[in-house]
Amino acid sequence: MNELSKYLCLLLRHQPEKAELVMDEHGWVSVEQLIVGVNRHSSYKLDRELLEQIVAEDNKGRYRFDDKHEKIKCCQGHSVPWVEPELEYCEPPEFLYHGTTTKALEAIEESGAIKKMKRHAVHMQADISKAWQSAERWHKTPVVLKITALEMYKDGYEFGVTENEVWCSEKVPVKYICDRIYNR
């Protein structure tokens, strides 16, 4: 089921065309179209019951159904250029955390900022344990960066938060990194 969940993320965040999905400007696709697309274009077998289970058990809350469970989307992390995440723009907590790797940290420090790369925003967490989940998924030496988010906000940077509580900003200049945490 974990591999199928990763495949769903690939389709719903990065490559909807792999399963011939029609995606709207906020990343929503038809549940029926997703099930048919997965079954037709992959070796996975998906039905509504399994999809409901994947969404319910996802520990990061990546997926959302609409009220009628007729449409589904990933909450953030899209690289599809026409998708605009649905964010609530507001004041962030004093600190947020960004999970990454020591190798990526070198590039961040060289460039002067955490950049959104191919995604729509830099992702941060209010819960440090969720930032560790992000950092450790790369199977390289993880590091969590502590960000002075409230200071950034007061300096004019916008913050939006997704339905699954991922905080997003266009970039994070290194001057707002107040700590580099190498151990859980």
N, C-alpha and C positions, 0 to 999 in steps of 0.2 A: 504494500500500500504506500510506503514511503516513496518508492520510485515512481509510482503513478502520480502522487502528489507533486513531485518535482516536475514531471512531464506537464501536468496541468498548469503549473507556474510558468513553464516555458511558453506554453500556448497563450495563456492569459496575460503575460507580461511582455513577451518579446516576439513571438512568432505565431500569431493567430492564423497566418496563411498555411501553416503546416497541416492544419485540420480544416481548412476552408471556412474559418469562422468569420462572421460579419460582426465587427466590433464597433461600438459607438464611441463618441468623443470622450467618454468617461471610463471606457474599458469594459462596458457591459456586453455580454453575449447571451444568446438564447441557451438555456440549459439543454433543451432537446438537440439543438445544433451541436453543442459541445459533446454530448453523449454520442451522437451519430458520427461526428468528426473523429473522436478518439477511437471508436470502434472500427472505422473505415480506414484510417490513416496511420494506425500504430498496431503494435502487438498486444496492447492492453485491452482489457474488456471492462467497460464501464457501464453501470446502470444507475438509475436515480438513487437507489438505496445506498450504493457504495459512495456516490458523490456526496450525499447528505452526511455520511459517516466521515468522510475525509474533511469536509468543512467543519463539522462539529468537533473533531478531534485535533485539528491543526493547532499546535501549541503557540503559534505566532499570530493566529487570527488573520491569516493572509486573505482569506476568501470571504465574500459577502454575497448573500442572495438578496434579491429584491423582496418586497413584502409577500408576493404570491409564489415565491420560489420558481419563477419562470425565467429569471435572468440571474447570471452570476458574474462576478468580477474579482480581480485581485485589488486590494485596497491601495497599494502603491508599488513602486519598483519597476514601473513600465519603461521600456526603451522604445516602444512604438511611438513614432514622432507625433501622431495626431491625438494621442490620449493625454488629457489633462486630468490629473488626480483631483478628486473632490476633497478639498481641504477646508478646515475651519481655521481662518486666520485669527490669531490671538497672541496674547503675551505668554511666553514660555516660562517654565520654572527657572529658578536661579541657575541650575546646572542641568545639562543634558550630556549623554554619553554616546560616543561613536565607536563601534567595533571595527577593527581593521587588522592589518598584519604589520610586522616590523618592516618588511620590505616596502609596503605601501606607505608607511610613515616616512621613510626616507624620501620618497617622491613628493609627499605632501609638504615636507619641510623645504625641499628644493624649490617647489613651485610657489610656496607662500600661502597655500590654502588647501583645505579639503574641498575638492571639486565634485560636481555631480556626475562627472564622466558621461556615459551614454544615457543616464537616467534623467528624470525630471527634477531631481533634488537630491541633496545630501540627506541621508537618513540618520536620525538620532533617537535615542531612547531616554525616557525619564528614569527607567529602571535599569540599573547597571547590569543585572543578570541577563537581560535581553540583549544588551550590547555585547556581552561575552558570547552569547549564542551566535551573533553575527560574526564576531571576530574568529571564533573557532571553526566555523563552517568551511573556511578556506584550506584547512589542513596544513597550515604554515604557522609560524610563530605568531600567536595572537597578541594584540595590545588593544586596550580600551583608552580612548582619549576623553578626558573630562573637559567639557566646553562651558565657558561662562556665557550661557545663552541669554540670560536676562540683560547682561551688559551689552551683548550684541544687539538685542532688541532695542535697548535705549539708545544705541548708536545708529539706529535706523534700518537694521536688517529685519526683514519679514520672516515670520514663522507661521507655518500651517501645521495642523495635526490631522491625521487620518482617523477613520473610524476605529482602527485597531491600535490607536495611540502611538503611531510613529510620527515623530516630529520632523518636519522638512524645512530646509532653507536652500537657497540657490548655491551658496558656498559658505565656508567657514574659514576666514583668515586665521593663520597660525597664531596670531597674537591673542586669540580667544581660547586657545588650548592651554588650560591651566595645570594639567597633570597628564602624565603618560603612565598608565597602570599596566604592569607586565604580568601580574599574578592575580588570580581570582581572590 
